[in-house]
């Protein structure tokens, strides 16, 4: 099972965006989302391709839940 961590857009160059996920920087392809992506948006990514834009509120809630699960020692299934 795959779990996608929301990433915050910090830079856009053409059809690619640099995102920050849990302190790590990654370049992802945003071409499937059209021109609606801007700096500060949160994205859900699968294999280096952005598949959805989510609200800041939803992203922060997901990140909080993931941190809580990690703090409790809960690991994702293999």
Buried (B, 14 or more C-beta within 10 A) or exposed (E): EEEBBBBBBEEBEEBBBBBBBEEEEEEBBBEEBEEEBEEEBBBBBEEEEBBEBBEEEEBBEBBEEBEEEEEEEEEEEE
